[in-house]
C-alpha cells in the first residue's frame, strides 16, 4: 500500500505532480529535495537534531555534519540555489525562494 498523499500541485523546480502541503504550498518535491547538495557539490540529507526539532544537514557520503548547510540552509539542486530548513512539526523542507 502506498502511503504517499495524492498530488495536489506541481513541484516548482521540476514541474512534476506533487503533494503540496497547505503550510508550504511551494515546497520542492521529495525527488528534487533528495538531489540537494551543499555549495561545494557534496550531496546532503536533512534531519532534526532531536525529537523537538532543530535543523541539521549531513553529507550523504560519510554522514558527517555539513556545517555550511546546517548554518545557512543554502543548497543547490540541479545548479539552482534554494533554502533548506526546519519545517513545522520537526520536519524539513526545501523552500523555492532563492537564497540571496
Backbone bond lengths (Angstrom), bond angles and torsions (degrees), N, CA, C in turn:
res aa  C-N    CA-C-N  psi(-1)  N-CA   C-N-CA  omega(-1)  CA-C   N-CA-C  phi
1 X - - - 1.449 - - 1.528 109.12 -
2 X 1.306 116.73 135.69 1.458 122.74 -178.96 1.526 108.91 -91.26
3 X 1.343 116.78 120.07 1.462 121.56 -177.65 1.525 112.96 -90.28
4 X 1.326 116.94 -1.13 1.464 118.41 -178.90 1.528 110.26 -71.45
5 X 1.338 116.53 140.71 1.470 119.26 177.94 1.524 111.21 -69.03
6 X 1.293 115.04 157.90 1.469 121.10 177.70 1.532 110.07 -64.04
7 X 1.337 117.40 145.66 1.472 119.58 176.39 1.529 110.91 -60.82
8 X 1.318 115.45 139.40 1.464 120.73 178.73 1.523 111.75 -126.26
9 X 1.319 116.36 1.81 1.462 120.40 -179.09 1.516 110.00 -171.89
10 X 1.310 115.45 -157.30 1.462 120.98 179.93 1.517 109.81 -128.87
11 X 1.307 115.49 144.42 1.457 120.99 175.50 1.529 108.17 -65.56
12 X 1.324 117.96 130.94 1.463 119.83 -178.49 1.528 113.25 -70.55
13 X 1.326 117.77 -12.93 1.465 119.64 179.59 1.526 111.42 -93.52
14 X 1.334 117.15 -56.25 1.469 120.41 -175.15 1.521 113.69 -97.84
15 X 1.321 116.65 -12.20 1.473 123.94 179.58 1.527 113.81 70.65
16 X 1.332 118.30 10.23 1.466 121.10 176.17 1.525 109.40 -72.97
17 X 1.332 116.44 153.85 1.448 120.18 174.28 1.521 108.60 -61.01
18 X 1.320 116.43 137.58 1.466 120.82 -177.23 1.514 109.62 -154.24
19 X 1.329 115.29 157.27 1.452 120.45 172.53 1.520 107.89 -76.17
20 X 1.305 117.40 127.99 1.462 122.42 178.30 1.518 108.05 -114.65
21 X 1.318 116.46 110.61 1.454 122.75 179.45 1.525 109.34 -65.97
22 X 1.316 117.25 142.54 1.468 121.29 -179.66 1.525 111.77 -60.12
23 X 1.312 117.98 -32.55 1.461 121.69 179.83 1.525 111.80 -74.40
24 X 1.342 117.03 -29.73 1.470 122.95 -178.68 1.529 108.98 -131.13
25 X 1.319 117.77 67.88 1.464 120.60 -172.51 1.523 114.37 -67.06
26 X 1.326 118.27 -14.45 1.457 120.32 -179.45 1.526 112.64 -114.94
27 X 1.321 118.05 14.11 1.461 121.22 -179.31 1.525 110.52 -65.30
28 X 1.314 115.57 148.32 1.453 120.61 177.69 1.524 110.25 -70.80
29 X 1.320 116.09 153.64 1.464 121.41 -179.86 1.528 110.24 -71.00
30 X 1.307 115.90 165.61 1.455 121.43 -179.22 1.520 113.20 -61.82
31 X 1.327 117.29 -36.98 1.463 119.59 179.63 1.525 111.18 -64.24
32 X 1.320 117.52 -42.25 1.465 120.54 178.29 1.522 110.44 -68.74
33 X 1.323 117.07 -44.35 1.466 120.84 179.64 1.522 111.53 -59.30
34 X 1.328 116.73 -34.25 1.464 121.16 -179.31 1.525 112.22 -69.36
35 X 1.330 118.21 -16.18 1.469 121.89 178.28 1.526 112.63 -93.20
36 X 1.319 117.63 6.83 1.464 121.27 -176.52 1.524 111.44 -64.48
37 X 1.320 114.65 142.75 1.458 122.03 173.50 1.523 108.65 -129.00
38 X 1.333 115.93 163.38 1.454 118.86 170.63 1.529 107.89 -74.83
39 X 1.318 117.79 -179.58 1.463 120.31 -176.57 1.523 112.65 -69.31
40 X 1.339 116.95 -15.61 1.467 121.37 176.61 1.524 112.33 -89.69
41 X 1.334 116.75 -5.07 1.458 120.89 177.35 1.517 115.92 96.91
42 X 1.332 118.52 4.58 1.463 120.69 177.24 1.524 110.23 -83.06
43 X 1.329 117.84 129.88 1.462 120.64 178.82 1.521 111.65 -60.00
44 X 1.332 115.61 140.00 1.455 121.59 -179.47 1.526 111.22 -128.39
45 X 1.318 114.12 154.67 1.468 122.64 173.94 1.519 106.78 -122.49
46 X 1.310 116.23 153.50 1.464 121.57 -176.49 1.519 110.37 -113.11
47 X 1.315 115.17 150.86 1.452 120.27 177.30 1.512 110.52 -162.05
48 X 1.313 114.15 -172.48 1.457 121.48 178.67 1.516 109.26 -113.57
49 X 1.309 115.38 147.14 1.450 121.76 -179.82 1.524 110.61 -65.86
50 X 1.332 116.23 -39.50 1.462 120.59 -178.25 1.522 109.76 -150.51
51 X 1.309 115.25 -178.75 1.458 121.55 177.47 1.520 111.84 -57.12
52 X 1.306 116.42 -33.37 1.461 120.07 -177.51 1.526 113.19 -86.58
53 X 1.312 117.31 1.65 1.457 120.45 174.93 1.509 113.31 114.42
54 X 1.331 114.51 -155.18 1.450 121.44 -175.20 1.512 109.89 92.91
55 X 1.307 118.50 114.83 1.460 124.13 -175.78 1.524 111.81 -78.88
56 X 1.341 115.42 138.49 1.459 121.67 173.83 1.523 108.41 -145.96
57 X 1.329 115.37 145.09 1.461 121.17 176.16 1.522 108.46 -119.69
58 X 1.324 115.83 140.02 1.461 122.25 178.11 1.519 109.14 -120.80
59 X 1.338 115.89 148.75 1.461 120.17 171.11 1.525 107.99 -72.25
60 X 1.308 116.79 132.46 1.469 120.24 -177.67 1.525 112.57 -68.18
61 X 1.343 117.67 -29.02 1.465 119.32 -174.18 1.521 113.64 -73.28
62 X 1.327 118.07 -37.86 1.468 118.92 -177.55 1.534 113.50 -130.74
63 X 1.318 117.33 6.36 1.471 124.77 178.25 1.526 113.62 62.92
64 X 1.332 117.96 15.85 1.466 120.57 175.26 1.527 108.79 -74.65
65 X 1.310 116.10 152.10 1.462 120.49 179.10 1.527 109.34 -64.84
66 X 1.302 116.13 134.29 1.464 121.93 174.53 1.524 106.82 -93.44
67 X 1.322 116.11 96.96 1.462 120.96 -176.46 1.524 112.31 -60.15
68 X 1.310 117.86 -39.48 1.465 121.30 -176.87 1.529 111.21 -60.99
69 X 1.328 117.77 -52.74 1.471 120.15 -178.14 1.526 110.82 -70.21
70 X 1.327 117.19 -38.66 1.462 119.73 177.89 1.526 110.55 -59.10
71 X 1.328 117.56 -39.07 1.467 121.54 -177.29 1.518 113.47 -77.47
72 X 1.345 117.75 -44.05 1.466 118.46 -172.14 1.522 115.05 -119.16
73 X 1.335 118.15 -8.13 1.457 121.47 176.94 1.519 115.25 73.60
74 X 1.312 118.11 -0.34 1.465 120.39 -176.60 1.527 110.56 -75.84
75 X 1.329 115.60 123.18 1.458 122.18 179.11 1.526 108.96 -131.60
76 X 1.325 114.21 159.84 1.463 120.98 173.41 1.512 108.54 -112.65
77 X 1.324 115.16 137.37 1.454 121.65 172.19 1.518 106.02 -131.16
78 X 1.318 115.00 113.89 1.467 120.91 -176.40 1.522 111.02 53.97
79 X 1.323 116.85 37.45 1.456 122.13 177.29 1.516 115.55 81.64
80 X 1.319 118.41 0.62 1.467 122.82 179.71 1.526 107.94 -104.02
81 X 1.333 116.83 133.42 1.467 120.59 -177.48 1.524 111.65 -86.09
82 X 1.346 114.87 132.72 1.455 123.50 177.38 1.519 108.71 -133.47
83 X 1.324 115.94 179.97 1.463 121.87 175.34 1.526 109.51 -116.78
84 X 1.311 115.47 133.92 1.461 122.09 173.80 1.519 107.37 -111.98
85 X 1.310 115.99 149.35 1.452 118.22 178.99 1.504 112.46 -174.08
86 X 1.314 113.55 -177.40 1.456 121.08 -179.92 1.520 109.71 -72.62
87 X 1.297 115.23 138.69 1.462 121.91 176.69 1.520 109.01 -109.68
88 X 1.299 116.01 172.59 1.461 122.80 177.61 1.530 110.40 -57.26
89 X 1.285 116.20 143.05 1.469 123.44 177.24 1.535 112.32 65.16
90 X 1.329 116.12 37.37 1.465 122.59 173.20 1.522 113.63 59.44
91 X 1.291 117.07 42.73 1.453 122.71 173.81 1.525 106.62 -113.88
92 X 1.320 117.48 -179.65 1.463 121.30 177.52 1.524 108.72 -127.48
93 X 1.317 115.78 151.41 1.455 121.02 -176.75 1.524 109.16 -144.82
94 X 1.335 115.96 146.83 1.459 121.22 171.15 1.513 106.27 -104.94
95 X 1.304 113.87 120.31 1.456 121.97 -174.96 1.527 109.67 -93.64
96 X 1.311 117.74 134.79 1.458 119.83 -177.72 1.514 114.28 -74.39
97 X 1.327 117.89 -9.34 1.465 118.48 177.62 1.508 108.69 -63.90
98 X 1.289 115.10 121.32 1.446 120.62 -178.36 1.524 110.05 -61.77
99 X 1.303 115.09 142.32 1.467 120.00 175.99 1.514 109.19 -70.55
100 X 1.311 115.06 157.25 1.454 116.79 173.54 1.417 114.05 130.57
